[in-house]
Structures are given as C-alpha cells and as structure tokens.
C-alpha cells in the first residue's frame, strides 16, 4: 500500500485490483481505476484512462508526515 500513498501524493493515476481497503483509500480523490487483472481489455482500458478525470480533489493525509504521529504511537504501544 505504500505505493498507493506515493502515487496519490504525486497525483498519478492508479490501476488497482478489486480490493476494498485499496478502493476506499483511493475513492475520495478519484485516484484509481479498479480492474480485473485476469480479464483486461487493453483498448477499453486505454479509452477509460483517457476519459477519466483523476484527482477531482487534492489528496490529504497521504504522506509520512501526516502519518508520523499515528506510527510513533503504535510503536510505543508495541514496545510497552
């Protein structure tokens, strides 16, 4: 999932599999297209990528700086 955060921070389009946690992470920003990687139609995918408006809003809380407090708190809990 780290790549999902990195791509969102750079506002790059993302292609993801149908996995609910990843969809929920990308959905607020229109950052991704959900694909069935076992059944891809390349022409349809290119058309969808060309016509989709990605990042209708700027992502927030997708950098390590925004996650630092939560991460350090979790480490403290584990070490306690």
N, C-alpha and C positions, 0 to 999 in steps of 0.2 A: 503493500500500500504506500510505501514511501514515494514511489514514482507518481502516484496519483496526486500527492501533495505538491511535488516538484512541478508537475505539468500544470496544475492549477495555478501555482504561484507565477508561472511564466505565461499563463493563459494559452496553453497549447491544447488543441483538440485531442480527446482521449477515446480510444476504442476499448471497450471492456466487455467481458462476458456477463451473462445474466446472473449476477451475484448481488443480493440485496444490500449488504453493507457498502459495497463499492458504488452501487447505484445511488444510495442515499447520500453518500459523500459528494458525488458529482452533480446530482439533480438540482440543487439550489442555484447553481451557476450555469446550467445548460452546458456543462463541460464535456459531456461524453455521448457517444452513440453506443447502445447496447447491441451486441452481436451474438449470434450462434456461430462460433468458430468452426463448427463441424459442417455448416451449410452456408457458405458465403457466396454471394453473387457479386463478383467484382464490379461489374458495370453498375449495378444498383447501389453498391456501397459508395463508389465514386460520385454518383449522382447525389446521394444523400449527404455526403461530406461537402459537396459543392453548394448545396442549397440550405444546409443547416446553419442557423446563426448560433455559433458557440459563444459562450460567456455573455449572456444578456445582463449579468451583474458581475461586479468585480469580486473575486473570492476573498474572504476574510478568514482568519484563523487557519491558514494553510502553511505557515512557516514554523520552523523550530522555535523562533522567538515567541510565538503565540502559544506553543505547547510546553515551553520550558517549565513553567510553574507546576503544571499537572505531572510532568515527567519526574521532576525532582521530588514532589510529594509522594509519588508512587514508589520511588526508590527508597525514600525514608521509611515508608510503611513496610517494605520488604525487608529492610535491614534491621528494623526494630524488633 
